[in-house]
Amino acid sequence: MAAVSLSPQAVWANLREPWCAEVPSHQIATGAVVLINTPEPAEFLAYLWAGLLANAAIVLANPSWGKREWQQVAQQLSPDRVLGEAPPVSFDPCKPKPSPGQILIATGGTSGNIKFVIHTWATLTAAAQGFLTHFDQRPANSYCVLPLYHVSGLMQAIRVWLSNGRLITQPFKQLNAGQRLLTPELTWFISLVPTQLQRLIQTPAAVAWLAQFRAILLGGAPAWPDLLAQAAQLPIALTYGMSETAAQVATLLPKDFQQGVRSSGAALPHVRLAVHQPGSTQPTPTGTVGQIALRTPALGLGYWPDTTVLAHQTWFYPDDLGYLDRQGHLYVVGRRSQKIITGGENVFPREVEAALLATGLVRDVCVMGVPDRVWGETVAALYVADQSVAPPQLRAALTGKLSAYKHPKRWRSVEHIPRNAQGKVSRPQVRAWLSESTELARGSTDDAGG
């Protein structure tokens, strides 16, 4: 494919979208710090381009933040100008300011603490070019139902702009209600989180519509086996990525998914992917779990205000464990920080969640460790199921599928697992609910491990 100029001015010259006419009206001083806070996609894109063309420092805000979140933002930085809705806080002009050309993307919402990853036009376009090469697709058109202020939505726009494609934005609620704005064909991509895919595939018409896309990029949170089984004939592209790497670093091609592969795929062309032994840069043997390691020009510079914490690393280690198979496909098995140590035994929540979902008795589940006076931590499960399903039944269904020490000993049934807009579990809320639970499975105190 022909090389594409990566300067914002060159890309801007090729854009012909209606919202482009609004950009000149948002004059921004060169190098200013602008905070974008709007739920309207066209307005967001006009503000973003006004900032890019002025070489401004751009801060992307989530318009659904409450006062607590905004207070966290105000403690970290102070914009020269707010584009969109005025936040419910005052900014201290003495706070440090990002440098011209830096793009701050919020992350960390599920931990309860907002932080900003520092990107640039160069890091974002490196990731977009890698995607276009991985799929060998120009133009790449995108049907976007994810928020543009989040990296998963923003990168859809960047890919479209670099490939002279089309971008359609729509609230997911409208799509889920059956409002489809076009009939896609093999130049179109759509990105979904697992909960969105689960809702859409409930109707045959939506399944037929999804089947026409080049790829359904599925990420943001782990997809459960039953969901993947239901979507087995769709052009699903399982993905692995994060805000720090401008979204995807590994993506499974739909043809492999439809042949039964359930990995996160191979590394994109702009990424060097490895799995290292804990505390070492030595690679693990094929099929052996270790810490995932990355090198990529799409890696952000750091977390505001530290502009070097990421960019100066030889390897970037996300908080994820996984392994590579002989084909170089990545399998993610869990997060290091979420590992449960119970009675000296290691338990990875994702393995337990997959086993529970595979029983067919629960529709959704989140597993984590809670403090225990005897075992240090004990395995606990928050689950969604019919009222007739009780912990003894779930425990019996796990017999022979998991070692006894991996079985949840504390349970709580809820109507839904708390998640954010990207489908990621709100772990502080889950921990609070599980800490309140006193529902123990019979025989749990007799097992080795908590």
C-alpha positions in Angstrom: 0.0 0.0 0.0 1.2 3.5 -0.7 2.7 5.5 2.1 0.4 8.1 3.7 1.7 11.5 4.9 1.1 11.6 8.7 1.0 15.3 9.2 -2.4 16.6 10.5 -2.5 19.3 7.8 -2.1 16.7 5.0 -4.8 14.5 6.4 -7.1 17.4 7.0 -6.8 18.5 3.3 -8.5 15.3 2.3 -11.5 15.4 4.7 -14.9 16.3 3.3 -17.2 15.6 6.2 -20.0 18.1 7.1 -18.7 18.8 10.5 -15.4 20.1 9.0 -17.1 23.4 8.2 -17.4 24.0 12.0 -13.6 23.7 12.6 -12.6 27.3 11.5 -15.0 28.8 14.0 -13.1 27.3 16.9 -10.0 29.4 16.7 -7.4 28.2 19.2 -4.1 29.8 20.0 -1.1 27.9 18.8 0.1 25.5 21.6 -2.8 26.3 23.9 -4.1 23.6 26.3 -7.7 22.7 25.4 -10.0 20.4 27.2 -12.8 18.8 25.0 -16.0 17.9 26.9 -18.9 17.1 24.7 -21.1 14.1 24.1 -21.9 15.1 20.5 -19.7 13.3 18.0 -19.7 15.9 15.3 -18.9 18.6 17.8 -16.1 16.5 19.3 -14.5 15.9 15.9 -14.6 19.6 15.1 -13.0 20.5 18.4 -10.4 17.8 18.0 -9.3 19.0 14.6 -9.3 22.6 15.7 -6.8 21.5 18.4 -4.7 19.3 16.0 -4.3 22.1 13.4 -3.3 24.6 16.2 -0.7 22.1 17.6 -2.5 22.4 20.9 -2.2 20.2 23.9 -5.5 18.3 23.9 -7.2 16.7 26.9 -10.1 14.4 26.1 -12.8 14.3 28.9 -15.6 11.9 29.5 -18.8 14.1 29.5 -20.5 11.6 31.9 -18.0 12.2 34.7 -19.5 13.3 38.0 -18.0 15.9 40.4 -15.7 13.4 42.1 -14.1 12.5 38.8 -13.8 16.1 37.8 -12.1 16.9 41.1 -9.5 14.3 40.3 -8.9 16.0 36.9 -8.7 19.4 38.4 -6.0 18.2 40.8 -3.8 17.1 37.8 -4.0 19.9 35.2 -5.5 23.2 34.1 -6.6 23.9 30.6 -6.4 27.3 28.9 -9.8 26.7 27.2 -12.7 24.3 27.6 -14.5 23.3 24.4 -18.0 22.0 25.1 -19.8 21.8 28.4 -18.3 23.6 31.4 -17.1 21.2 34.1 -18.5 21.5 37.6 -15.1 22.4 39.1 -12.6 25.3 39.0 -9.1 24.8 37.6 -5.9 26.1 39.3 -3.9 28.0 36.7 -0.7 27.1 38.6 -1.1 23.5 37.7 1.4 22.1 35.2 0.4 22.1 31.5 0.9 19.5 28.8 3.3 20.4 25.9 2.0 21.4 22.5 1.0 18.4 20.4 0.4 16.1 23.4 -3.0 14.3 23.5 -4.1 13.2 26.9 -6.5 10.2 26.9 -8.2 9.2 30.2 -7.9 5.7 31.6 -8.1 4.0 34.9 -11.9 4.5 35.4 -12.5 0.9 36.6 -9.9 1.4 39.4 -11.7 4.5 40.6 -8.7 6.7 39.9 -8.6 8.7 36.7 -5.2 9.2 35.0 -4.2 10.3 31.6 -2.0 8.5 29.1 0.0 11.0 27.0 -0.1 10.3 23.3 0.8 12.3 20.2 -0.3 12.4 16.6 2.7 10.2 15.8 1.8 7.5 18.3 -1.8 7.4 17.3 -1.1 7.2 13.6 1.6 4.5 14.1 -1.1 2.4 15.7 -3.6 3.2 12.9 -1.1 2.4 10.2 -0.4 -1.0 11.8 -4.1 -1.8 11.8 -4.5 -0.9 8.1 -1.5 -3.1 7.2 -2.7 -6.0 9.4 -6.1 -6.1 7.6 -4.6 -4.9 4.2 -7.5 -2.5 3.9 -7.8 1.0 2.3 -10.1 2.6 2.7 -11.2 1.4 6.1 -14.7 2.5 6.9 -15.9 2.4 10.5 -19.3 2.2 12.1 -18.6 3.6 15.5 -20.8 3.0 18.5 -18.1 3.6 21.1 -17.3 7.0 22.7 -14.8 9.0 20.7 -13.2 10.4 23.8 -12.1 6.8 24.6 -9.1 5.3 22.8 -11.4 2.6 21.3 -13.6 5.2 19.6 -10.9 7.7 18.8 -8.7 5.1 16.9 -11.6 4.3 14.7 -11.6 7.9 13.5 -7.8 8.0 13.0 -7.9 4.8 10.9 -10.7 6.3 8.7 -8.9 9.6 8.2 -5.6 7.9 7.3 -7.2 5.7 4.7 -9.7 8.2 3.2 -12.6 6.1 4.5 -16.0 7.0 6.0 -16.9 7.3 9.7 -20.4 6.8 10.9 -21.2 7.4 14.6 -24.3 6.3 16.4 -25.3 5.7 20.0 -25.3 2.0 20.8 -28.8 2.2 22.2 -30.1 3.2 18.8 -28.3 0.4 17.1 -29.6 -2.1 19.7 -33.1 -0.8 19.1 -32.8 -1.8 15.4 -31.9 1.5 13.9 -29.2 0.7 11.3 -27.8 3.6 9.3 -26.4 1.6 6.4 -25.9 -1.8 4.9 -22.1 -2.6 5.4 -19.9 -4.4 3.0 -16.3 -5.7 3.2 -14.6 -2.3 3.7 -16.5 -1.7 6.9 -15.4 -2.4 10.5 -17.4 -2.2 13.7 -15.9 -2.3 17.2 -17.9 -3.8 20.1 -17.4 -4.8 23.7 -18.7 -8.3 24.7 -21.9 -7.0 26.4 -22.8 -5.1 23.2 -22.3 -8.1 21.0 -24.4 -10.2 23.4 -27.3 -7.8 23.1 -27.1 -7.5 19.3 -27.1 -11.2 18.5 -30.4 -11.8 20.2 -32.2 -11.0 16.9 -31.7 -12.7 13.6 -31.8 -9.4 11.7 -29.0 -8.0 13.7 -26.9 -11.2 13.2 -27.5 -11.0 9.4 -26.4 -7.3 9.5 -23.3 -8.0 11.5 -22.3 -10.8 9.2 -21.7 -8.3 6.4 -18.8 -6.5 8.0 -15.2 -7.1 7.2 -14.5 -7.5 10.9 -16.3 -7.1 14.2 -13.5 -6.0 16.5 -14.2 -7.5 19.9 -12.3 -6.2 22.9 -12.4 -4.0 26.0 -13.1 -6.9 28.2 -12.8 -10.7 28.1 -15.5 -12.5 26.1 -17.0 -15.6 27.6 -17.1 -18.9 25.9 -20.8 -19.1 25.4 -20.9 -15.7 23.7 -18.1 -16.8 21.3 -19.9 -20.0 20.6 -23.1 -18.1 19.7 -21.1 -15.8 17.4 -19.0 -18.6 15.8 -20.0 -17.8 12.2 -19.6 -14.0 12.5 -16.5 -12.2 11.3 -15.2 -11.7 14.9 -11.7 -10.3 15.4 -10.7 -10.8 19.0 -8.3 -8.1 20.0 -5.8 -7.3 22.8 -4.8 -3.7 23.4 -5.0 -0.8 25.9 -5.0 3.0 26.1 -1.2 3.0 26.6 -0.7 1.4 23.1 -3.4 3.4 21.3 -5.7 0.4 21.3 -4.8 -2.9 19.5 -1.4 -4.6 19.6 -2.7 -8.1 18.6 -5.8 -9.0 16.6 -7.2 -12.3 15.4 -8.3 -12.3 11.8 -12.0 -13.3 11.3 -11.1 -16.3 9.1 -9.1 -17.8 12.0 -12.0 -17.1 14.4 -14.5 -18.8 12.1 -12.1 -21.8 12.0 -12.3 -22.2 15.8 -9.2 -20.2 16.9 -9.9 -18.3 20.2 -6.6 -16.5 20.7 -6.1 -12.7 20.6 -4.3 -13.3 17.3 -0.8 -12.3 16.2 0.9 -9.0 16.8 0.1 -6.1 14.5 3.0 -5.1 12.1 4.0 -2.1 14.3 4.4 -4.2 17.5 7.0 -6.5 18.8 5.3 -8.9 21.2 6.9 -11.3 23.7 6.2 -13.2 26.9 8.9 -12.9 29.5 9.7 -14.9 32.6 8.7 -12.9 35.8 11.3 -10.3 36.7 13.4 -11.1 33.6 13.7 -10.2 29.9 14.1 -13.9 29.1 11.3 -15.3 26.9 9.2 -18.1 28.3 9.0 -21.4 26.3 6.1 -21.7 23.8 2.8 -22.3 25.6 4.2 -21.2 29.0 2.5 -18.4 30.9 4.6 -15.3 31.7 4.4 -11.5 31.7 3.3 -10.0 28.4 6.0 -7.6 27.0 5.6 -5.0 24.2 7.7 -2.7 22.0 5.9 -0.3 19.7 6.1 3.2 18.3 2.4 3.5 19.3 3.3 3.4 23.0 2.3 6.6 24.8 5.0 8.8 26.4 3.8 8.3 29.9 1.1 9.1 32.4 0.4 12.8 33.0 2.4 14.6 34.3 5.3 12.1 34.0 6.2 12.3 30.3 9.0 9.7 30.3 7.8 6.7 32.3 6.7 4.8 29.2 8.7 6.2 26.3 12.1 5.4 27.9 11.4 1.8 28.7 13.1 -0.9 26.6 10.0 -3.1 27.1 6.5 -2.1 28.3 4.9 -4.6 30.7 1.2 -4.2 31.0 -0.4 -5.8 34.0 -1.3 -8.9 32.0 -0.1 -12.6 31.9 -0.3 -14.8 28.9 1.5 -17.1 26.5 2.3 -17.5 22.8 1.6 -20.6 20.7 3.6 -21.9 17.9 1.9 -19.6 15.4 2.8 -16.6 17.5 -0.8 -16.1 18.6 -1.3 -14.5 22.0 -3.5 -16.0 24.7 -4.2 -13.7 27.7 -4.9 -15.6 30.9 -5.3 -12.9 33.5 -3.9 -9.8 35.3 -1.0 -10.0 37.6 -2.6 -7.5 40.1 -5.8 -9.6 40.2 -4.0 -12.9 41.0 -5.5 -14.4 44.1 -3.1 -16.1 46.6 -5.2 -18.4 48.8 -3.5 -20.7 51.3 -0.2 -20.3 49.2 -1.9 -21.3 46.0 -2.2 -19.0 43.0 -5.7 -18.6 41.4 -6.4 -16.5 38.3 -9.9 -15.1 38.2 -10.3 -15.4 34.4 -9.9 -19.2 34.6 -12.6 -19.5 37.3 -14.9 -17.2 35.4 -14.5 -19.2 32.2 -15.3 -22.5 34.1 -18.4 -21.0 35.7 -19.7 -19.6 32.4 -19.0 -23.0 30.7 -21.5 -24.6 33.2 -24.3 -22.8 31.5 -25.8 -21.9 34.9 -24.6 -18.3 35.0 -25.1 -15.5 32.5 -22.3 -13.3 33.8 -19.7 -13.5 36.6 -16.8 -11.7 38.2 -14.3 -13.5 40.4 -11.9 -11.8 42.8 -10.1 -12.4 46.1 -11.4 -11.0 49.3 -9.5 -10.9 52.7 -9.7 -14.1 54.8 -8.3 -14.5 58.3 -7.3 -18.2 57.7 -6.2 -18.3 54.0 -5.1 -14.7 53.5 -7.5 -14.4 50.6 -10.5 -16.4 49.6 -12.0 -16.8 46.1 -15.3 -15.0 45.8 -17.8 -14.8 42.9 -20.4 -12.2 42.0 -22.8 -13.9 39.5 -25.9 -13.4 37.4 -28.2 -16.4 37.1 -31.8 -17.5 37.5 -33.2 -17.4 41.0 -33.3 -21.2 41.1 -29.5 -21.4 40.8 -27.7 -21.5 44.2 -24.0 -21.7 45.3 -24.2 -25.5 46.1 -25.3 -26.2 42.6 -22.6 -24.0 41.1 -20.0 -25.6 43.3 -21.1 -29.1 42.2 -20.9 -28.1 38.6 -17.3 -27.1 39.0 -16.3 -30.5 40.5 -13.8 -32.1 38.2 -13.4 -29.0 36.2 -11.2 -27.0 38.6 -9.0 -27.8 41.5 -10.9 -27.5 44.8 -8.8 -24.5 46.0 -9.9 -22.6 42.9 -13.6 -23.0 43.7 -15.3 -19.8 45.0 -16.0 -20.0 48.7 -18.0 -16.7 48.9 -20.8 -16.1 46.5 -23.3 -13.3 45.8 -26.1 -13.3 43.3 -26.9 -10.0 41.6 -29.1 -8.7 38.8 -26.1 -7.4 36.9 -22.3 -7.1 37.0 -21.4 -3.4 37.3 -19.5 -2.3 34.2 -18.5 0.9 32.5 -19.4 2.0 29.0 -16.6 -0.1 27.5 -17.8 -3.3 29.2 -15.0 -3.4 31.8 -16.0 -4.5 35.3 -16.1 -1.9 38.0 -13.9 -3.8 40.4 -14.2 -1.4 43.4 -18.0 -1.9 43.2 -17.7 -5.7 42.9 -15.3 -5.8 45.8 -17.7 -3.8 48.0 -20.6 -6.1 47.1 -18.6 -9.3 47.7 -17.3 -8.0 51.0 -20.9 -7.6 52.2 -21.7 -11.2 51.2 -22.0 -13.8 53.9 -23.2 -16.6 51.6 -20.7 -19.4 51.8 -20.7 -22.7 49.9 -21.0 -25.8 52.0 -17.8 -27.5 52.8 -15.7 -24.5 51.9 -13.8 -24.5 55.1 -12.6 -28.0 54.7 -10.7 -27.5 51.4 -7.0 -26.9 51.0 -6.6 -23.3 50.0 -9.2 -20.6 50.7 
